[in-house]
Amino acid sequence: ISLYYFHQFPTYFFLSNFIVIPLSGVLLQGGILLFIFELIGLEWLAFATGWVLNWLIFSMNYLLGVLK
């Protein structure tokens, strides 16, 4: 389908999936924890969770940029 519509075939999607799929599960669970910590009033823990999530998202985007 990709080759038909976009006239190109993504060659590194197998490598990028090994990074994105496990990390997306961690990011999703971390985001849920962030909301829970903020709702119950643990701002310092929400700040720490947000900092870790920010670092993980930045790292994932950087690694995908390197593989591109």
N, C-alpha and C positions, 0 to 999 in steps of 0.2 A: 504494500500500500504506500509506504514511504517513497519507494522508488518510482512508483507510478505518478504520484501527485507532486513530489518535490524534486524528482530527477536526481536524487542522490541517496546513498545508502549509509546509515550511520555505522561506522566501523568499530567505534570504541564503546558501544552501548553495553557490551558484556562486562567490561572492566568497570564502567561507571555504576552499573547496577550492584556490584559487590560493595560499593561505598554507600550508595544512596539508600538502598533498601534497609539495611540494618540501622543506619543512622537516622532514617526517617522515623522508625519506631521509637528510638530513644528520644528524638525531638518531640514527638507527639506525647509521650508519657511525661516528659519534662514540662511541656506546655500545660498539661493538665495539672501537674504539681504546682506550677507557678500560680495558676488561678486559685487552687485550693489554699495555698499559703497566703495569698492576698485576701481571700475571703475570710479566713479565720483570724487575720490580724497579725501574722508573723511577717512583718515587712522586711526584716533583715534576712530572713530565709528566702523570701520572694526575690529580694535583690540579688542574693547569691545564686539562686536558680536561674534568674534572668541573665546574669553575667555568664554562667556556664552555657546556657542555651545560645547566647550571642556568639560565644567563642566557637561552639560546635557548628553553627550555621555558617560562620565565616570560614572555618576550616573546610567544611564540605564544599562550599562554593569555590574556594581556592583550589582544592584537589580536582574538582571537575574542570576548572579552567586549565589546569596543568595537563589533564588528560585530553583536552580538546585539541 
